[in-house]
Amino acid sequence: MSSLRRRGAEHRALGRVAGRGDEPVAGVTDDRDGSPLWQHVRRLPARQRQVVALVYVEDLPVERVAEVLGISESSVKTHLQRARATLAEALRTPDGTNEEGER
């Protein structure tokens, strides 16, 4: 029964993020945490948005994300790595540090 509920939740989560461009990822709004993070996530390519949402919002392991999206685990890792790099660059301040002052 738990497995069925989890699959249903994963299916709904994937439906929320699939094909969205400028709309919130998994129902997250701009004012969450007062952070521009989710604004930048929305600008990622669709597959990267999906992977980020399933890993960080739905807390799924890479293996399960691969299964849900119908792609290989290495593809999930590649999309996640690219998304992280893009987000890190986007969140950098003009002096080359992040918001905590770290390089």
C-alpha positions in Angstrom: 0.0 0.0 0.0 2.8 2.3 0.9 4.5 1.6 -2.5 1.3 2.6 -4.3 0.9 5.8 -2.4 4.6 6.7 -3.1 4.2 5.9 -6.8 1.1 8.1 -6.9 2.9 11.0 -5.2 5.9 10.6 -7.6 3.5 10.6 -10.6 1.8 13.8 -9.4 5.2 15.5 -8.7 6.4 14.6 -12.1 3.2 16.0 -13.6 3.6 19.3 -11.8 7.1 19.8 -13.1 6.8 18.3 -16.6 6.6 20.9 -19.3 6.6 24.0 -17.1 8.6 27.0 -18.2 8.2 30.0 -15.9 5.8 28.4 -13.5 6.8 27.3 -10.0 8.5 24.0 -9.6 6.3 21.5 -7.6 4.1 24.4 -6.4 6.9 26.4 -4.8 6.2 30.2 -5.0 8.7 33.1 -5.3 8.5 34.1 -1.7 9.6 30.7 -0.3 12.6 31.4 2.0 12.9 34.8 0.4 15.5 33.2 -1.9 15.9 33.6 -5.6 16.9 29.9 -5.9 13.5 28.7 -7.2 13.4 31.6 -9.7 16.7 30.2 -11.1 15.4 26.6 -11.0 12.5 27.6 -13.2 15.0 28.9 -15.8 16.7 25.5 -16.1 16.0 23.2 -19.0 12.9 21.0 -18.4 14.8 17.7 -17.6 17.1 19.5 -15.2 14.1 21.1 -13.4 12.4 17.7 -13.2 15.6 16.1 -11.7 16.1 18.9 -9.2 12.4 18.8 -8.1 12.4 15.0 -7.7 15.7 14.9 -5.8 15.3 18.0 -3.6 11.6 18.5 -3.2 10.4 14.9 -3.4 13.6 13.5 -1.7 14.0 10.6 -4.1 17.2 8.7 -4.6 19.0 8.9 -8.0 17.9 5.3 -8.8 14.2 6.1 -8.2 14.4 9.4 -10.2 15.9 7.4 -13.1 13.0 5.0 -12.9 10.3 7.7 -12.7 11.8 9.7 -15.6 12.6 6.6 -17.7 16.3 7.6 -18.1 19.6 6.0 -16.9 21.1 6.8 -13.5 24.1 8.4 -15.2 21.7 10.7 -17.1 20.1 11.7 -13.8 23.5 12.4 -12.3 24.6 14.4 -15.4 21.4 16.6 -15.3 21.8 17.1 -11.6 25.5 18.1 -12.0 24.6 20.6 -14.8 21.7 22.0 -12.8 23.9 22.5 -9.7 26.7 24.2 -11.8 24.2 26.5 -13.4 22.5 27.4 -10.1 25.9 28.0 -8.4 26.9 30.4 -11.1 23.5 32.1 -11.1 23.6 32.6 -7.4 27.1 34.1 -7.3 27.4 37.7 -6.4 29.3 40.2 -8.6 32.4 39.9 -6.5 32.6 36.2 -7.2 31.3 34.9 -3.8 28.1 33.3 -2.9 25.5 34.9 -0.6 27.4 33.6 2.4 30.6 35.3 1.3 32.3 32.0 0.2 34.1 31.7 -3.1 
